Amino acid sequence: MDKNKKFFIIKKRKFLGTESFHIHDSNMYDLTTAVKKLLALDTLNEDRENNSYHLQEVNFSMVDKPLVLTKEVKEEQSEMPF
């Protein structure tokens, strides 16, 4: 396995019949660390009926070069109130 691969821990939450997904801790981890954290989170999870944790590989293959702001986008940004 590629040691450079990174993973997100995704928290799946069910609330009022709706599912939501969030990246736990906003961090990427190598596989070993991700699995250790996933097992710890699952062990501490007291509401397994509504909450679960999953691994998702981080994949940047869709991004082959950085996006460049065009003049049009820059002008629109300057018009925003924030």
C-alpha distances in whole Angstrom, upper triangle without the diagonal:
4,6,9,8,11,13,17,18,21,24,26,30,33,36,39,38,35,32,30,27,26,23,23,24,24,20,17,14,11,9,11,15,14,14,17,19,19,20,23,24,24,26,29,29,33,33,30,32,32,29,25,22,19,16,15,12,14,15,17,17,21,22,22,25,27,30,33,36,39,43,43,41,42,45,44,43,46,48,46,47,45
4,5,6,9,12,16,18,21,24,26,30,33,36,40,38,35,32,30,26,25,22,23,23,22,19,15,13,10,10,12,14,14,15,18,19,20,21,24,25,25,27,29,30,34,34,31,34,33,30,26,23,20,16,15,12,12,12,14,15,18,19,19,22,24,27,30,33,36,40,40,38,39,42,42,40,43,45,43,45,42
4,6,8,11,15,17,20,24,26,30,33,36,39,38,36,32,30,26,24,21,21,21,20,17,13,11,7,8,10,12,13,14,16,17,18,20,22,23,24,26,28,28,32,33,31,33,32,29,26,22,19,16,15,12,13,14,15,16,20,20,21,23,24,27,30,33,36,40,41,38,39,42,42,39,42,45,43,44,41
4,6,10,13,16,19,23,25,29,32,35,38,37,34,31,28,25,23,19,20,20,18,15,11,10,7,9,12,13,13,15,17,18,19,21,23,23,25,27,28,29,33,33,31,33,32,29,26,22,19,15,14,11,10,11,12,13,17,17,17,19,20,24,27,30,33,36,37,34,35,39,38,36,39,41,39,41,38
4,7,10,13,16,20,22,26,29,32,35,34,31,27,25,21,20,17,17,18,16,13,9,8,6,7,11,12,11,13,16,16,16,19,21,21,22,25,26,26,30,30,28,30,29,26,22,19,16,12,11,7,7,8,10,12,15,16,17,19,20,23,26,29,32,36,36,33,34,38,37,35,38,40,38,39,37
4,7,10,13,16,19,23,26,29,32,31,28,25,22,18,17,13,14,14,13,10,6,5,5,7,10,10,8,11,14,13,14,17,18,18,20,22,23,23,27,27,25,28,26,23,20,16,14,10,9,6,5,8,10,13,15,16,18,19,20,22,26,28,31,34,35,32,33,36,35,33,36,38,35,37,34
4,7,9,13,15,19,22,25,29,28,25,21,19,15,13,10,11,12,11,8,5,5,6,6,10,9,7,9,12,11,11,14,16,15,16,19,20,20,24,23,22,24,22,19,16,12,10,6,5,4,5,9,12,14,16,17,19,21,21,23,27,29,32,35,35,32,33,36,35,33,36,37,35,36,33
4,6,10,12,16,19,22,25,24,22,18,15,12,10,6,7,9,8,7,5,7,9,9,12,11,7,10,12,11,10,14,15,13,15,18,18,18,21,21,19,21,20,16,14,10,8,6,5,6,7,10,13,16,17,18,21,22,22,23,26,28,31,34,34,30,32,35,33,31,34,35,32,33,30
4,7,10,13,16,19,23,22,20,16,14,10,8,6,5,8,9,8,8,8,11,10,12,10,7,9,11,8,7,11,12,10,11,14,15,14,18,17,16,18,16,13,10,7,6,5,6,9,10,14,16,19,20,21,24,26,25,26,30,31,34,37,37,33,34,37,35,33,36,37,34,35,32
4,6,10,13,16,19,19,16,12,10,6,6,5,6,9,10,10,11,12,14,14,16,14,10,12,14,11,9,13,14,11,12,15,15,14,17,16,14,16,14,10,8,6,5,6,7,10,11,14,17,20,20,21,25,26,25,26,29,30,33,36,35,32,33,36,34,32,35,36,32,33,31
4,6,10,13,16,16,14,10,8,6,5,6,6,10,11,13,14,15,17,17,18,16,13,14,15,12,10,13,13,10,10,14,13,11,14,12,11,13,10,7,6,5,7,9,10,14,15,18,21,23,23,25,28,29,28,29,32,33,36,38,37,34,35,37,35,33,36,36,33,33,31
4,7,10,13,12,10,7,6,5,7,9,10,13,14,16,17,18,20,19,21,19,16,16,18,15,12,15,16,12,12,15,15,12,14,12,10,11,8,6,5,6,8,11,12,16,17,20,22,25,24,26,29,31,30,30,33,34,36,39,38,34,36,38,35,34,37,37,34,34,32
4,6,10,10,8,6,5,6,8,11,12,15,16,18,20,21,24,23,24,22,19,19,20,17,15,17,17,13,13,16,15,12,13,10,9,9,6,5,7,9,11,14,16,19,20,23,26,28,27,29,32,34,33,32,35,35,38,40,39,35,37,39,36,34,37,37,34,34,32
4,7,6,6,4,7,9,12,15,15,19,20,22,23,25,27,26,27,26,22,22,24,21,18,20,20,16,15,18,17,14,14,10,10,8,5,6,9,12,14,17,18,22,23,26,28,30,30,31,35,36,35,35,38,38,40,42,40,37,39,41,37,36,39,38,35,35,33
4,5,5,6,8,11,13,17,17,20,21,24,26,27,30,29,30,28,25,25,26,23,21,23,23,19,18,21,19,16,15,12,12,10,7,9,12,15,17,21,22,25,26,29,31,33,32,33,37,38,37,36,39,38,40,43,40,37,39,40,37,36,38,38,34,34,32
4,6,8,11,14,17,20,21,24,25,28,29,31,34,33,34,32,29,29,30,27,25,26,26,22,22,24,22,19,18,14,15,12,10,13,16,19,21,24,25,28,29,31,34,36,34,36,40,41,39,38,41,40,42,44,42,38,40,42,38,37,40,38,35,35,34
4,7,10,13,17,20,21,24,25,28,29,30,33,32,33,32,28,28,30,27,24,26,26,23,21,24,23,19,19,15,15,12,10,13,15,18,19,23,23,27,28,30,32,34,32,34,38,39,38,37,40,40,42,44,41,38,40,42,38,37,40,39,36,36,35
4,7,10,13,17,18,22,22,25,26,28,30,29,31,30,26,26,28,25,23,25,25,22,21,24,23,19,19,16,15,13,10,12,14,16,17,20,21,24,25,27,29,30,29,31,34,36,34,33,36,36,38,40,38,35,37,38,35,34,37,36,33,33,32
4,7,10,14,15,19,19,21,22,24,26,25,27,26,22,23,25,22,19,21,22,19,18,21,20,17,18,14,14,12,9,10,11,13,14,17,17,20,21,23,25,27,26,28,32,33,32,31,34,34,36,39,37,34,36,37,34,33,36,35,32,33,31
4,7,10,12,15,15,18,19,21,24,24,26,24,20,21,23,20,18,20,21,17,17,21,20,17,18,15,15,14,10,10,11,12,13,15,15,18,19,21,23,25,24,25,29,30,29,28,31,31,33,36,34,31,33,34,31,30,33,33,29,30,28
4,7,9,13,12,15,16,18,20,20,22,20,17,18,20,17,15,18,19,15,16,19,18,16,18,16,15,15,12,10,10,9,10,12,11,15,15,18,20,22,21,22,26,27,26,26,29,29,32,35,33,30,31,34,31,29,32,32,29,30,28
4,6,9,9,11,13,15,18,19,21,18,15,17,18,15,14,17,17,14,15,19,18,15,18,16,16,17,14,11,11,10,10,11,11,14,14,17,19,21,21,22,25,26,25,25,28,28,31,33,32,29,30,32,30,28,31,31,28,28,26
4,6,6,8,9,12,15,15,17,15,12,15,16,13,12,16,16,13,15,18,17,16,19,18,17,19,16,13,12,10,10,10,9,12,11,14,16,19,19,20,23,24,23,23,26,27,30,33,32,28,30,32,30,28,31,32,28,29,26
4,6,7,9,11,14,15,16,13,11,13,14,10,10,13,13,10,12,15,14,13,16,16,16,18,16,12,11,9,10,10,11,13,13,17,19,22,23,23,26,27,26,26,29,30,33,36,35,31,32,35,33,30,33,34,31,31,28
4,5,9,10,14,16,16,13,11,14,14,11,12,15,14,11,15,17,15,15,18,19,19,21,19,15,15,12,13,13,14,15,14,18,19,23,24,23,26,27,25,26,29,29,33,35,35,31,32,34,32,29,32,33,30,30,27
4,7,10,14,16,17,14,12,16,16,13,14,17,17,15,17,20,19,19,22,21,21,23,21,17,16,14,14,13,13,14,12,15,16,20,20,20,23,23,21,22,25,25,29,31,31,27,28,31,29,26,29,30,27,28,24
4,7,10,13,14,11,10,13,14,11,13,16,16,15,17,20,19,19,23,23,22,25,23,19,17,14,14,12,12,12,11,14,15,19,20,19,22,22,21,22,25,26,30,33,33,29,30,33,31,28,31,33,30,30,27
4,7,9,12,9,8,12,13,11,12,16,16,15,18,20,20,21,24,24,23,26,24,20,18,14,13,10,10,9,8,11,13,16,18,17,20,21,20,22,25,27,30,33,33,30,31,34,32,30,33,35,32,33,30
4,6,8,6,5,9,10,9,11,14,14,14,17,19,19,20,24,24,23,26,24,21,18,14,13,10,10,9,9,13,15,18,20,20,22,23,23,25,28,30,34,37,37,34,34,38,36,34,36,38,36,37,33
4,6,6,6,9,10,11,12,14,16,16,18,20,21,22,26,26,25,28,27,23,20,16,14,11,11,10,10,13,15,17,20,20,22,24,24,26,30,32,35,39,39,36,36,40,39,36,39,41,39,40,37
4,6,5,6,9,10,10,12,14,15,16,18,20,21,24,25,23,26,25,21,18,14,12,9,10,9,11,14,16,18,21,22,24,26,26,29,32,34,38,41,41,38,39,42,41,39,42,43,41,42,39
4,5,5,6,9,10,11,12,14,15,17,19,20,24,25,23,26,26,22,19,15,14,11,13,13,14,17,20,22,25,25,27,29,29,32,35,37,41,44,44,41,42,45,44,41,44,46,43,44,41
4,5,5,6,8,10,11,12,14,15,17,18,22,23,22,25,24,21,18,14,13,11,13,13,14,17,20,22,25,25,27,29,29,31,34,36,39,42,43,39,40,43,42,39,42,44,41,42,38
4,5,5,6,9,10,10,12,14,15,16,20,21,19,22,21,17,14,11,10,7,10,10,12,15,18,21,23,23,26,27,27,29,33,34,38,41,41,37,38,41,40,37,40,42,39,40,37
4,5,5,6,9,10,10,12,14,15,19,20,18,21,21,17,14,10,9,8,11,12,14,18,21,23,25,26,28,30,31,32,36,38,41,44,44,41,42,45,43,41,44,45,42,43,40
4,5,5,6,9,10,11,12,14,18,19,18,21,21,18,15,12,12,11,14,15,17,21,24,26,28,29,31,33,33,35,38,40,43,46,46,42,43,46,45,42,45,46,43,44,41
4,5,5,6,8,10,11,12,16,17,16,20,19,15,13,10,11,10,13,15,16,20,23,25,27,28,30,32,31,33,36,37,41,44,44,40,41,44,42,39,42,43,40,41,37
4,5,5,6,9,10,10,14,15,13,17,16,12,10,7,7,8,11,13,16,19,22,25,26,27,30,32,31,33,36,38,41,44,43,40,41,44,42,39,42,43,40,41,38
4,5,5,6,9,10,13,15,13,16,17,14,11,9,10,11,15,17,19,22,26,28,30,31,33,35,35,37,40,41,45,48,47,44,45,48,45,43,46,47,44,44,41
4,5,5,6,9,12,14,13,17,17,14,12,10,12,13,17,19,21,24,27,30,31,32,35,36,36,37,41,42,45,48,47,44,45,47,45,43,46,47,43,43,40
4,5,5,6,10,11,11,14,14,10,9,7,10,12,15,18,20,23,26,29,30,31,34,35,34,36,39,40,43,46,45,41,42,45,43,40,43,44,40,40,37
4,5,5,8,10,8,12,12,9,7,7,10,12,16,18,21,24,27,30,31,32,35,37,36,37,41,42,45,48,47,43,44,47,45,42,45,46,43,43,40
4,6,8,11,10,13,14,12,11,11,13,15,19,22,24,27,31,33,34,35,38,40,39,41,44,45,48,51,50,46,48,50,48,45,48,49,45,45,42
4,6,9,10,13,14,11,11,11,14,17,20,23,25,28,31,34,35,36,39,40,39,40,43,44,47,50,49,45,46,49,46,44,46,47,44,43,40
4,6,6,10,10,7,8,9,13,16,19,22,24,27,30,33,34,35,38,39,38,39,42,43,46,49,47,44,45,47,45,42,45,45,42,42,39
4,6,9,9,9,10,12,16,19,22,26,27,31,34,36,37,38,41,43,42,42,45,46,49,51,50,46,47,49,47,44,47,47,44,43,41
4,5,6,6,8,11,15,19,21,25,27,30,33,35,35,37,40,42,41,41,44,44,47,49,48,44,46,48,45,43,46,45,42,42,39
4,5,5,6,9,13,16,19,23,25,28,31,33,33,35,39,40,40,40,43,44,47,49,48,44,46,48,45,43,46,46,43,43,40
4,6,8,12,14,18,21,24,27,29,32,34,34,36,40,41,41,41,44,44,47,49,48,44,46,48,45,43,46,46,43,43,41
4,7,11,13,17,19,23,25,27,30,32,32,34,37,39,38,38,41,41,44,46,44,41,43,44,41,40,43,42,39,39,37
4,7,10,14,16,20,22,25,27,30,30,31,35,36,35,35,39,39,42,44,43,39,41,43,40,38,41,41,38,38,35
4,7,11,13,17,19,22,25,27,27,29,32,34,34,34,37,38,41,44,42,39,41,43,40,38,42,42,38,39,36
4,7,10,13,16,19,22,24,25,26,30,31,31,32,35,36,39,42,41,37,39,41,39,37,40,41,37,38,35
4,7,10,13,16,19,21,22,24,27,29,29,30,33,34,37,40,39,36,38,40,38,36,40,40,37,38,36
4,7,9,12,16,18,19,21,24,26,26,27,31,32,35,39,38,35,36,39,37,35,39,40,37,38,35
4,6,9,12,14,15,17,20,22,23,24,28,29,32,35,35,32,33,36,34,33,36,37,34,36,33
4,6,10,11,13,15,17,20,20,22,26,28,31,34,34,31,33,36,34,32,36,37,35,36,34
4,7,9,11,12,15,17,17,19,22,24,27,31,31,28,29,32,31,29,33,34,32,34,31
4,6,8,9,11,14,15,17,20,23,26,29,29,26,28,31,30,29,32,34,32,34,31
4,5,6,8,10,11,13,17,19,22,26,26,24,25,29,28,26,29,31,30,32,30
4,5,7,10,12,14,18,20,23,27,27,25,26,30,29,28,31,33,32,34,32
4,6,9,11,12,15,18,20,24,24,22,24,27,26,25,29,30,29,32,30
4,6,7,9,12,15,18,21,22,19,21,25,24,23,26,28,27,30,28
4,7,9,12,16,18,22,22,21,22,26,25,25,28,30,29,32,30
4,7,9,13,15,18,20,18,19,23,23,22,25,27,27,30,28
4,6,10,13,16,17,15,16,20,20,19,21,24,23,26,24
4,7,9,13,14,12,13,16,16,15,18,21,20,23,22
4,6,10,11,10,10,14,15,14,16,19,19,22,21
4,7,8,6,7,10,11,10,13,15,16,19,18
4,5,5,6,9,10,11,13,15,16,20,19
4,6,5,6,9,10,11,13,15,18,19
4,5,5,6,9,10,11,13,17,18
4,5,5,6,9,10,11,15,15
4,5,5,6,9,10,14,14
4,5,5,7,9,13,14
4,5,5,7,11,12
4,5,5,9,9
4,6,8,9
4,6,9
4,6
4
